[in-house]
Amino acid sequence: MKQIQFTEIEGIEVGHAQNPEAATGCTVILCKEGATAGVDVRGGAPGTRETDLLNPVNMVQKIHAVMLAGGSAFGLDAASGIMTFLEENNIGFDVGVTHVPIVCGAVLFDLTLGDFKIRPDKDMGYQACRNATDQACPQGNVGAGTGATVGKILGMDRAMKSGLGAYALQVGDLKVGALVAVNCLGDVMDPLTGEKLAGPLQEDGRTLADTETIMIKAYAEKKNLFSGNTTIGVIATNACLDKAQAAKLASMAHNGYARTMRPAHTMVDGDTIFALATGGVGADLSVIGLLAARAMERAVVEAVKNTSALCGLKCYSDRQ
């Protein structure tokens, strides 16, 4: 087994567009030839687009892009630009008069950082497509990770900056990769070392509090004291999967969230993972799933370690 670039998976291109001053952005994962797709939404506050058609009982068998964006529900507008780009390039289902691209997506909440009046829109989605490439994917304050933060239970002034991360593995001919924008309520851990990488800062601005301990002590409080959250990601593989298997793959990849984010899948997180299969390699789904969970685990860690300070929020390197 060896590490590879996420974009080394056949049929996958990744593009980003962002506004660092406004602290928001979007990421597009293009599969121009079409990919079998599935999704698993675990959080209690999701913002998504075109997830129902990924149900195995529904007709559409291939999609052409996944969008990850900031801006909360406003950010879903960026998908319109992706649709426009793909239609201009005759990518999508041929319906005679035009091609209809299938673009799925999810958004995270970053409105409390930067300028909330500026959100990912049609123009930003289109630009992300123009920037798409099969070259190495940048990480940190880029694309959907531009406004991502973690450890928000004590307020944004005690939160830490997070970002976008990517990681991929290859075993023989099989490739499995993860790309994720980490914007969770809680703490981020490295399960390989046990190190707590990020979370709510103590009053000294350096040491970390424990989100789960804070939540347990306040178990009787029913009002929502938390800023918006949601971690959104994509698993891509060159394996041959049908829609039901792709949905199961997305489900198995959530183990990567659970290993790294504490807590994960809360009622104030809209945690969502899409799975894309470009076909070509036969493999045991259980093996693909465990590799997906491992890749997602490392992508979350990369997202936190590769980010930089923004809008006054400290990052991982500020505490080293």
Buried (B, 14 or more C-beta within 10 A) or exposed (E): EEEBBBBBBBBBBBBBBBBBEBBBBBBBBBBBEBBBBBBBBBBEBBBBBBBEBBBEEEEBBBBBBBBBBBBBEBBBBBBBBBBBBBBEBEBBEEEEEEBBBBBBBBBBBBBBBBBBEBBBBBBBBBBBBEBBEBEEBBBBBBBBBBBBBBBBBBEBEBBBBBBBBBBBBBBEEBBBBBBBBBBBBBBBBBBEEEEBBBBBBEEEEEEBBBBEEBBEEEEEEEEEEBBBBBBBBBBBBBBBBEBBBBBBBBBBBBBBBBBBBBBBBBEBBBBBBBBBBBBBBEBEBEEBBBBBBBBBBBBBBBBBBBBBBBBEBBBBEBBE
